[in-house]
């Protein structure tokens, strides 16, 4: 079963802003080791970091079918999606374990950030004709 583990961070991103370079490196090293372990176990289907919301655009089809691109409005939220893992595991309990591991990534001074990570099962789509 595939699960999407979404990393949500506060809009202020206080955990990241002003993080000393050594702490930032420790944070990234932790996540890199985690990703390597998931790759080695065959459980990592993908991982991506996302640009901050200020760089996002909203796209809608116009009356002529062309893209109409705006800077918002975006829903009011205290947090935003910073990135995600796609994992392929035997069941939800393993997805929860991986999410907890990611949540514990170190922040300032090496203390775990305990970031909220939303876990959602990926549903299968309609069959392809390919």
DSSP file (Angstrom, degrees, kcal/mol; ACC not computed):
  #  RESIDUE AA STRUCTURE BP1 BP2  ACC     N-H-->O    O-->H-N    N-H-->O    O-->H-N    TCO  KAPPA ALPHA  PHI   PSI    X-CA   Y-CA   Z-CA
    1    1 A X              0   0    0      0, 0.0    88,-2.5     0, 0.0     2,-0.4   0.000 360.0 360.0 360.0 139.1    0.0    0.0    0.0
    2    2 A X  E     -A   88   0A   0    120,-0.4   120,-2.8    86,-0.2     2,-0.4  -0.773 360.0-173.8 -97.9 142.0    1.2    3.5   -0.8
    3    3 A X  E     -AB  87 121A   0     84,-2.5    84,-2.6    -2,-0.4     2,-0.6  -0.980  19.6-139.7-132.2 144.6    1.0    6.3    1.6
    4    4 A X  E     -AB  86 120A   0    116,-3.3   116,-2.3    -2,-0.4     2,-0.7  -0.930  13.9-162.1-102.9 122.9    1.8   10.0    1.3
    5    5 A X  E     -AB  85 119A   0     80,-2.9    80,-2.0    -2,-0.6     2,-0.5  -0.908  12.4-159.6-108.3 105.3    3.5   11.4    4.4
    6    6 A X  E     -AB  84 118A   0    112,-3.1   112,-2.1    -2,-0.7     2,-0.7  -0.758   8.6-144.4 -98.3 125.4    3.1   15.2    4.2
    7    7 A X  E     -AB  83 117A   0     76,-2.7    75,-3.0    -2,-0.5    76,-1.0  -0.769  18.8-168.2 -89.1 115.5    5.5   17.5    6.2
    8    8 A X  E     -A   81   0A   0    108,-2.1   108,-0.5    -2,-0.7     2,-0.3  -0.903   5.4-176.8-108.0 131.3    3.6   20.5    7.5
    9    9 A X  E     -A   80   0A   0     71,-2.4    71,-2.6    -2,-0.5   106,-0.0  -0.913  34.4 -93.7-124.7 153.6    5.5   23.5    8.9
   10   10 A X  E >   -A   79   0A   0     -2,-0.3     3,-0.7    69,-0.2    69,-0.3  -0.291  32.7-120.0 -61.5 148.0    4.2   26.7   10.5
   11   11 A X  T 3  S+     0   0    0     67,-2.7    -1,-0.1     1,-0.3    68,-0.1   0.884 118.8  51.7 -55.4 -39.2    3.9   29.7    8.1
   12   12 A X  T 3  S-     0   0    0     66,-0.3    -1,-0.3     1,-0.1     5,-0.2   0.782  92.4-157.2 -68.6 -24.7    6.4   31.5   10.3
   13   13 A X    X>  +     0   0    0     -3,-0.7     4,-2.7     1,-0.1     3,-1.8   0.857  27.0 165.2  49.0  40.5    8.7   28.5   10.0
   14   14 A X  T 34  +     0   0    0      1,-0.3    -1,-0.1     2,-0.2    -3,-0.0   0.779  67.3  64.3 -56.6 -27.7   10.4   29.6   13.2
   15   15 A X  T 34 S+     0   0    0      1,-0.2    -1,-0.3    -5,-0.1    93,-0.3   0.795 115.2  29.7 -66.8 -25.8   12.0   26.1   13.4
   16   16 A X  T X4 S+     0   0    0     -3,-1.8     3,-2.1    91,-0.1    -2,-0.2   0.811  96.3  92.6-102.7 -39.1   13.9   26.9   10.2
   17   17 A X  T 3< S+     0   0    0     -4,-2.7     3,-0.1     1,-0.3    -5,-0.0  -0.382 106.1   1.4 -63.4 127.2   14.4   30.6   10.2
   18   18 A X  T 3  S+     0   0    0      1,-0.2    -1,-0.3    -2,-0.2     2,-0.2   0.598  86.4 159.6  74.0  10.7   17.7   31.5   11.7
   19   19 A X    <   -     0   0    0     -3,-2.1    -1,-0.2     1,-0.1     5,-0.1  -0.498  50.3-107.1 -65.0 128.9   18.7   27.9   12.4
   20   20 A X    >>  -     0   0    0     -2,-0.2     4,-2.5     1,-0.1     3,-0.5  -0.244  27.2-114.3 -56.1 145.6   22.4   27.8   12.9
   21   21 A X  H 3> S+     0   0    0      1,-0.2     4,-2.5     2,-0.2     5,-0.2   0.846 116.0  52.6 -52.9 -39.1   24.2   26.3    9.9
   22   22 A X  H 3> S+     0   0    0      2,-0.2     4,-2.1     1,-0.2    -1,-0.2   0.892 111.5  46.3 -65.9 -38.3   25.5   23.3   12.0
   23   23 A X  H <> S+     0   0    0     -3,-0.5     4,-2.3     2,-0.2    -2,-0.2   0.890 112.0  51.0 -69.4 -39.1   21.9   22.6   13.2
   24   24 A X  H  X S+     0   0    0     -4,-2.5     4,-2.5     2,-0.2    -2,-0.2   0.917 110.6  49.1 -63.2 -42.8   20.6   22.9    9.6
   25   25 A X  H  X S+     0   0    0     -4,-2.5     4,-2.8    -5,-0.2    -2,-0.2   0.907 110.3  50.7 -63.0 -42.2   23.2   20.5    8.4
   26   26 A X  H  X S+     0   0    0     -4,-2.1     4,-2.2     2,-0.2    80,-0.2   0.894 110.1  51.0 -62.4 -39.7   22.3   18.0   11.2
   27   27 A X  H  X S+     0   0    0     -4,-2.3     4,-2.0     2,-0.2    -2,-0.2   0.951 113.8  42.9 -61.4 -51.0   18.7   18.3   10.2
   28   28 A X  H  X S+     0   0    0     -4,-2.5     4,-2.4     1,-0.2    -2,-0.2   0.876 112.5  53.4 -66.1 -37.9   19.4   17.6    6.5
   29   29 A X  H  X S+     0   0    0     -4,-2.8     4,-2.5     2,-0.2    -1,-0.2   0.900 107.8  51.7 -63.1 -40.4   21.8   14.8    7.4
   30   30 A X  H  X S+     0   0    0     -4,-2.2     4,-2.4     1,-0.2    -2,-0.2   0.945 112.1  44.9 -59.7 -49.4   19.2   13.1    9.5
   31   31 A X  H  X S+     0   0    0     -4,-2.0     4,-2.7     1,-0.2    -2,-0.2   0.868 111.5  53.5 -65.8 -36.1   16.6   13.2    6.7
   32   32 A X  H  X S+     0   0    0     -4,-2.4     4,-2.4     2,-0.2    -1,-0.2   0.926 110.1  47.2 -63.5 -44.7   19.2   12.0    4.2
   33   33 A X  H  X S+     0   0    0     -4,-2.5     4,-2.3     2,-0.2    -2,-0.2   0.905 112.3  50.7 -62.6 -41.0   20.0    9.0    6.3
   34   34 A X  H  X S+     0   0    0     -4,-2.4     4,-2.3     1,-0.2    -2,-0.2   0.936 110.9  48.1 -61.5 -46.4   16.3    8.3    6.8
   35   35 A X  H  X S+     0   0    0     -4,-2.7     4,-2.2     1,-0.2    -2,-0.2   0.885 110.4  51.7 -63.6 -39.2   15.8    8.5    3.0
   36   36 A X  H  X S+     0   0    0     -4,-2.4     4,-2.7     2,-0.2    -1,-0.2   0.905 109.8  49.9 -63.7 -41.0   18.7    6.1    2.3
   37   37 A X  H  X S+     0   0    0     -4,-2.3     4,-1.9     2,-0.2    -2,-0.2   0.907 111.6  47.6 -63.3 -42.2   17.3    3.6    4.8
   38   38 A X  H  <>S+     0   0    0     -4,-2.3     5,-2.0     2,-0.2     6,-1.5   0.850 112.4  50.0 -68.3 -33.9   13.9    3.7    3.2
   39   39 A X  H ><5S+     0   0    0     -4,-2.2     3,-1.1     4,-0.2    -2,-0.2   0.931 109.9  50.4 -66.5 -45.9   15.5    3.3   -0.2
   40   40 A X  H 3<5S+     0   0    0     -4,-2.7    -2,-0.2     1,-0.3    -1,-0.2   0.852 111.1  48.7 -61.7 -35.6   17.5    0.4    1.0
   41   41 A X  T 3<5S-     0   0    0     -4,-1.9    -1,-0.3    -5,-0.2    -2,-0.2   0.566 112.7-119.9 -81.4  -7.7   14.4   -1.3    2.4
   42   42 A X  T < 5S+     0   0    0     -3,-1.1    -3,-0.2    -4,-0.5    -2,-0.1   0.619  84.8 111.9  80.1  12.6   12.5   -0.7   -0.9
   43   43 A X      < +     0   0    0     -5,-2.0    45,-2.7    -6,-0.2     2,-0.7   0.650  46.7  91.7 -94.2 -16.3    9.9    1.4    0.9
   44   44 A X  E     +C   87   0A   0     -6,-1.5    43,-0.2    43,-0.2     3,-0.1  -0.713  38.7 168.4 -87.5 115.7   10.6    4.8   -0.6
   45   45 A X  E     -     0   0A   0     41,-3.3     2,-0.2    -2,-0.7    42,-0.2   0.616  68.9 -31.4 -96.2 -17.0    8.6    5.5   -3.7
   46   46 A X  E     -C   86   0A   0     40,-1.5    40,-3.7     2,-0.0    -1,-0.4  -0.844  49.1-157.6 170.6 155.3    9.5    9.2   -3.8
   47   47 A X  E     +C   85   0A   0     38,-0.3     2,-0.3    -2,-0.2    38,-0.2  -0.974  16.3 173.0-149.6 136.8   10.4   12.3   -1.7
   48   48 A X  E     -C   84   0A   0     36,-2.4    36,-2.7    -2,-0.3     2,-0.3  -0.999  22.5-146.3-146.3 141.6   10.2   15.9   -2.6
   49   49 A X  E     -C   83   0A   0     -2,-0.3     2,-0.3    34,-0.3    34,-0.3  -0.807  25.9-141.4 -98.0 150.3   10.6   19.3   -0.9
   50   50 A X        -     0   0    0     32,-3.5     3,-0.1    -2,-0.3     2,-0.0  -0.855  15.4-109.0-115.6 149.0    8.3   22.1   -2.1
   51   51 A X        -     0   0    0     -2,-0.3    -1,-0.0     1,-0.1     5,-0.0  -0.331  53.0 -86.7 -64.6 155.2    9.0   25.8   -2.6
   52   52 A X    >   -     0   0    0      1,-0.1     3,-2.3     3,-0.1     4,-0.3  -0.214  40.1-103.4 -65.4 159.4    7.3   28.1    0.0
   53   53 A X  G >  S+     0   0    0      1,-0.3     3,-1.9     2,-0.2    -1,-0.1   0.768 115.5  71.4 -56.3 -28.6    3.7   29.2   -0.5
   54   54 A X  G 3  S+     0   0    0      1,-0.3    -1,-0.3     3,-0.0    -2,-0.1   0.705  99.7  48.4 -62.0 -17.9    4.9   32.7   -1.6
   55   55 A X  G <  S+     0   0    0     -3,-2.3    -1,-0.3     2,-0.1    -2,-0.2   0.434  91.9 106.7 -99.5  -1.0    6.1   31.1   -4.8
   56   56 A X    <   -     0   0    0     -3,-1.9     2,-0.3    -4,-0.3    -4,-0.0  -0.374  51.2-159.6 -78.1 156.8    2.9   29.2   -5.5
   57   57 A X        -     0   0    0     -2,-0.1     2,-0.5     2,-0.0    14,-0.2  -0.957  13.8-133.9-130.8 151.2    0.4   30.1   -8.2
   58   58 A X  E     -D   70   0B   0     12,-2.6    12,-2.6    -2,-0.3     2,-0.5  -0.926  24.2-164.2-104.4 130.7   -3.3   29.2   -8.6
   59   59 A X  E     +D   69   0B   0     -2,-0.5     2,-0.3    10,-0.2    10,-0.2  -0.961  12.8 169.9-121.4 131.6   -4.2   28.0  -12.1
   60   60 A X  E     -D   68   0B   0      8,-2.1     8,-3.1    -2,-0.5     2,-0.4  -0.955  38.9-105.8-132.2 153.3   -7.7   27.8  -13.5
   61   61 A X  E     -D   67   0B   0     -2,-0.3     6,-0.2     6,-0.2     5,-0.1  -0.675  36.3-141.5 -77.9 130.2   -9.0   27.1  -17.0
   62   62 A X    >   -     0   0    0      4,-3.3     3,-2.0    -2,-0.4    -1,-0.0  -0.237  34.7 -89.0 -79.3 177.6  -10.3   30.3  -18.6
   63   63 A X  T 3  S+     0   0    0      1,-0.3    -1,-0.1     2,-0.1    -2,-0.1   0.802 131.4  49.5 -59.6 -29.6  -13.4   30.3  -20.8
   64   64 A X  T 3  S-     0   0    0      2,-0.1    -1,-0.3     1,-0.0     3,-0.1   0.387 121.5-108.1 -91.0   4.7  -11.2   29.7  -23.8
   65   65 A X  S <  S+     0   0    0     -3,-2.0    -2,-0.1     1,-0.3     2,-0.1   0.329  78.1 129.8  87.9  -7.9   -9.5   26.8  -22.1
   66   66 A X        -     0   0    0     -5,-0.1    -4,-3.3     1,-0.1    -1,-0.3  -0.420  68.3 -92.2 -77.8 156.5   -6.2   28.7  -21.6
   67   67 A X  E     -D   61   0B   0     -6,-0.2     2,-0.6    -2,-0.1    -6,-0.2  -0.497  31.0-159.0 -70.6 130.3   -4.5   28.9  -18.2
   68   68 A X  E     -D   60   0B   0     -8,-3.1    -8,-2.1    -2,-0.3     2,-0.5  -0.968  16.3-162.9-108.0 117.3   -5.5   31.8  -16.0
   69   69 A X  E     +D   59   0B   0     -2,-0.6     2,-0.3   -10,-0.2   -10,-0.2  -0.885  14.8 166.7-112.4 128.0   -2.7   32.2  -13.4
   70   70 A X  E     -D   58   0B   0    -12,-2.6   -12,-2.6    -2,-0.5     3,-0.1  -0.857  44.1-120.6-131.4 168.1   -3.0   34.2  -10.2
   71   71 A X  S    S-     0   0    0     -2,-0.3     2,-0.3   -14,-0.2     3,-0.1   0.270  71.0-112.8 -89.2  10.2   -1.0   34.6   -7.0
   72   72 A X        -     0   0    0      1,-0.2     2,-0.2   -14,-0.2   -14,-0.1  -0.953  24.9-124.7 152.4-166.3   -4.0   33.4   -4.9
   73   73 A X        -     0   0    0     -2,-0.3     2,-0.3    -3,-0.1    -1,-0.2   0.383  52.5-172.0 -76.6 149.5   -6.2   33.7   -3.0
   74   74 A X        -     0   0    0     -2,-0.2     3,-0.1    -3,-0.1    -1,-0.0  -0.795  31.7 -92.9-107.1 152.9   -4.9   30.8   -0.9
   75   75 A X        -     0   0    0     -2,-0.3     2,-0.3     1,-0.1    -1,-0.1  -0.358  45.7-104.2 -63.3 144.3   -6.8   29.3    2.0
   76   76 A X        +     0   0    0      2,-0.0     2,-0.3    -3,-0.0    -1,-0.1  -0.540  56.7 159.6 -67.1 129.9   -6.0   30.7    5.4
   77   77 A X        -     0   0    0     -2,-0.3   -66,-0.1     1,-0.1     3,-0.0  -0.994  47.5-144.6-153.2 151.7   -3.8   28.3    7.2
   78   78 A X  S    S+     0   0    0     -2,-0.3   -67,-2.7   -68,-0.1   -66,-0.3   0.646  91.6  35.0 -88.2 -17.9   -1.3   28.3   10.1
   79   79 A X  E     -A   10   0A   0    -69,-0.3     2,-0.3   -68,-0.1   -69,-0.2  -0.878  67.7-154.1-132.2 162.5    0.9   25.7    8.3
   80   80 A X  E     -A    9   0A   0    -71,-2.6   -71,-2.4    -2,-0.3     2,-0.6  -0.957  32.7 -97.4-136.1 159.4    1.9   24.9    4.8
   81   81 A X  E     +A    8   0A   0     -2,-0.3   -73,-0.2   -73,-0.2     3,-0.1  -0.642  38.0 175.6 -76.4 115.4    3.0   21.7    3.0
   82   82 A X  E     -     0   0A   0    -75,-3.0   -32,-3.5    -2,-0.6     2,-0.3   0.693  59.7 -44.8 -95.0 -23.3    6.8   21.8    2.9
   83   83 A X  E     -AC   7  49A   0    -76,-1.0   -76,-2.7   -34,-0.3    -1,-0.3  -0.975  54.1-135.1 173.6-177.7    7.4   18.5    1.3
   84   84 A X  E     -AC   6  48A   0    -36,-2.7   -36,-2.4    -2,-0.3     2,-0.4  -0.996   7.5-138.1-159.1 158.3    6.4   14.8    1.3
   85   85 A X  E     -AC   5  47A   0    -80,-2.0   -80,-2.9    -2,-0.3     2,-0.5  -0.942  13.8-152.9-112.4 142.7    7.5   11.2    1.2
   86   86 A X  E     -AC   4  46A   0    -40,-3.7   -41,-3.3    -2,-0.4   -40,-1.5  -0.986  23.6-175.7-111.0 119.8    5.7    8.6   -0.8
   87   87 A X  E     -AC   3  44A   0    -84,-2.6   -84,-2.5    -2,-0.5     2,-0.6  -0.880  23.9-151.5-118.7 150.5    6.2    5.2    0.8
   88   88 A X  E     +A    2   0A   0    -45,-2.7   -86,-0.2    -2,-0.3     2,-0.2  -0.917  38.7 152.8-120.8 100.8    5.1    1.8   -0.3
   89   89 A X        -     0   0    0    -88,-2.5     3,-0.1    -2,-0.6    -2,-0.0  -0.703  56.9-102.7-128.9 172.6    4.7   -0.3    2.8
   90   90 A X  S    S-     0   0    0     -2,-0.2     2,-0.3     1,-0.1   -88,-0.1   0.682  91.7 -26.6 -74.5 -18.3    2.7   -3.3    4.1
   91   91 A X  S >> S-     0   0    0    -90,-0.2     4,-1.4     1,-0.1     3,-0.6  -0.987  73.7 -75.5 179.9 176.6    0.2   -1.3    6.0
   92   92 A X  H 3> S+     0   0    0     -2,-0.3     4,-2.6     1,-0.2     5,-0.2   0.832 115.9  64.0 -63.0 -34.7   -0.7    1.9    7.9
   93   93 A X  H 3> S+     0   0    0      1,-0.2     4,-2.0     2,-0.2    -1,-0.2   0.900 104.7  46.7 -58.8 -40.1    1.3    1.0   11.1
   94   94 A X  H <> S+     0   0    0     -3,-0.6     4,-2.3     2,-0.2    -1,-0.2   0.893 110.5  52.8 -68.4 -38.5    4.6    1.1    9.1
   95   95 A X  H  X S+     0   0    0     -4,-1.4     4,-2.4     1,-0.2    -2,-0.2   0.899 109.0  50.4 -60.7 -39.8    3.6    4.4    7.5
   96   96 A X  H  X S+     0   0    0     -4,-2.6     4,-2.4     2,-0.2    -2,-0.2   0.894 108.3  52.2 -65.6 -39.7    3.0    5.8   11.0
   97   97 A X  H  X S+     0   0    0     -4,-2.0     4,-2.0    -5,-0.2    -2,-0.2   0.919 111.0  47.1 -61.4 -43.6    6.4    4.6   12.2
   98   98 A X  H  X S+     0   0    0     -4,-2.3     4,-2.4     1,-0.2    -2,-0.2   0.910 110.9  51.9 -65.6 -41.8    8.1    6.3    9.2
   99   99 A X  H  X S+     0   0    0     -4,-2.4     4,-2.5     1,-0.2    -1,-0.2   0.905 109.2  50.2 -61.4 -41.3    6.2    9.5    9.8
  100  100 A X  H  X S+     0   0    0     -4,-2.4     4,-1.3     2,-0.2    -1,-0.2   0.890 109.1  52.2 -64.1 -38.8    7.2    9.5   13.5
  101  101 A X  H  < S+     0   0    0     -4,-2.0     3,-0.4     1,-0.2    -2,-0.2   0.931 112.3  45.0 -62.7 -45.1   10.8    9.0   12.4
  102  102 A X  H >< S+     0   0    0     -4,-2.4     3,-1.6     1,-0.2    -2,-0.2   0.877 108.1  58.1 -65.0 -37.8   10.6   12.0   10.1
  103  103 A X  H 3< S+     0   0    0     -4,-2.5    12,-1.5     1,-0.3    11,-1.3   0.801  98.9  60.7 -61.0 -29.9    8.8   14.1   12.7
  104  104 A X  T 3< S+     0   0    0     -4,-1.3    -1,-0.3    -3,-0.4    -2,-0.2   0.328  71.7 138.7 -84.5   8.5   11.8   13.6   15.1
  105  105 A X    <   -     0   0    0     -3,-1.6     8,-2.7     7,-0.2     9,-0.3  -0.247  61.7-101.9 -53.0 140.3   14.3   15.3   12.7
  106  106 A X  B     +E  112   0C   0    -80,-0.2     6,-0.2     6,-0.2     5,-0.1  -0.326  42.9 177.9 -71.3 148.6   16.6   17.5   14.8
  107  107 A X    >   -     0   0    0      4,-2.6     3,-2.4     1,-0.3    -1,-0.1  -0.220  52.3  -9.1-120.7-147.1   16.1   21.3   14.9
  108  108 A X  G >  S+     0   0    0      1,-0.3     3,-1.3   -93,-0.3    -1,-0.3  -0.270 136.7   4.8 -55.9 131.2   18.0   24.0   16.8
  109  109 A X  G 3  S-     0   0    0      1,-0.3    -1,-0.3    -3,-0.1     3,-0.1   0.550 125.4 -75.7  71.6   6.5   20.4   22.5   19.3
  110  110 A X  G <  S+     0   0    0     -3,-2.4    -1,-0.3     1,-0.3    -2,-0.2   0.421  89.7 144.4  86.1  -2.3   19.6   19.0   18.1
  111  111 A X    <   -     0   0    0     -3,-1.3    -4,-2.6    -5,-0.1    -1,-0.3  -0.479  60.9 -99.4 -70.3 139.5   16.3   18.8   19.8
  112  112 A X  B     -E  106   0C   0     -6,-0.2    -6,-0.2    -2,-0.2    -7,-0.2  -0.328  22.9-147.0 -59.4 137.7   13.6   16.9   17.9
  113  113 A X        -     0   0    0     -8,-2.7    -9,-0.2   -10,-0.1    -1,-0.1   0.779  15.0-151.5 -75.5 -26.6   11.3   19.2   16.0
  114  114 A X        -     0   0    0    -11,-1.3   -10,-0.2    -9,-0.3   -11,-0.1   0.925  24.0-168.8  50.6  48.2    8.3   16.9   16.4
  115  115 A X        -     0   0    0    -12,-1.5     2,-0.3   -13,-0.2    -1,-0.1  -0.359  25.9-107.1 -65.3 142.9    6.9   18.3   13.1
  116  116 A X        -     0   0    0   -108,-0.5  -108,-2.1    -3,-0.1     2,-0.5  -0.593  37.4-170.3 -71.4 131.5    3.3   17.3   12.3
  117  117 A X  E     -B    7   0A   0     -2,-0.3     2,-0.4  -110,-0.2  -110,-0.2  -0.975  12.1-146.2-127.1 117.4    3.3   14.8    9.4
  118  118 A X  E     -B    6   0A   0   -112,-2.1  -112,-3.1    -2,-0.5     2,-0.5  -0.679  11.6-155.6 -83.9 131.7   -0.1   14.0    7.8
  119  119 A X  E     +B    5   0A   0     -2,-0.4     2,-0.4  -114,-0.2  -114,-0.2  -0.937  18.4 169.4-112.7 122.8   -0.4   10.4    6.6
  120  120 A X  E     -B    4   0A   0   -116,-2.3  -116,-3.3    -2,-0.5     2,-0.2  -0.997  33.2-121.4-136.2 134.3   -2.8    9.5    3.9
  121  121 A X  E     -B    3   0A   0     -2,-0.4     2,-0.6  -118,-0.2  -118,-0.3  -0.487  29.0-123.8 -70.3 139.7   -3.2    6.4    1.9
  122  122 A X        -     0   0    0   -120,-2.8  -120,-0.4    -2,-0.2     2,-0.2  -0.761  25.6-142.2 -86.6 124.3   -2.8    6.8   -1.9
  123  123 A X        -     0   0    0     -2,-0.6     2,-0.2     1,-0.1  -120,-0.0  -0.550  19.1-108.9 -85.8 150.1   -5.9    5.6   -3.7
  124  124 A X        -     0   0    0     -2,-0.2     2,-0.1     1,-0.1     3,-0.1  -0.531  32.6-138.5 -78.0 147.3   -5.7    3.8   -7.0
  125  125 A X        -     0   0    0      1,-0.2     3,-0.1    -2,-0.2    -1,-0.1  -0.265  38.1 -64.5 -92.8-176.6   -6.8    5.7  -10.0
  126  126 A X        -     0   0    0      1,-0.1    -1,-0.2    -2,-0.1     0, 0.0  -0.351  67.9 -88.1 -66.4 152.5   -8.8    4.4  -13.0
  127  127 A X        -     0   0    0     -3,-0.1     2,-0.2     1,-0.1    -1,-0.1  -0.290  43.4-126.6 -61.1 144.8   -7.1    1.8  -15.1
  128  128 A X        -     0   0    0      1,-0.1    -1,-0.1    -3,-0.1     0, 0.0  -0.575   5.0-134.4 -89.7 158.6   -5.0    3.2  -17.9
  129  129 A X              0   0    0     -2,-0.2    -1,-0.1     1,-0.2    -2,-0.1   0.443 360.0 360.0 -87.6   0.5   -5.4    2.1  -21.5
  130  130 A X              0   0    0      0, 0.0    -1,-0.2     0, 0.0    -3,-0.0   0.455 360.0 360.0 -77.7 360.0   -1.6    1.7  -21.9
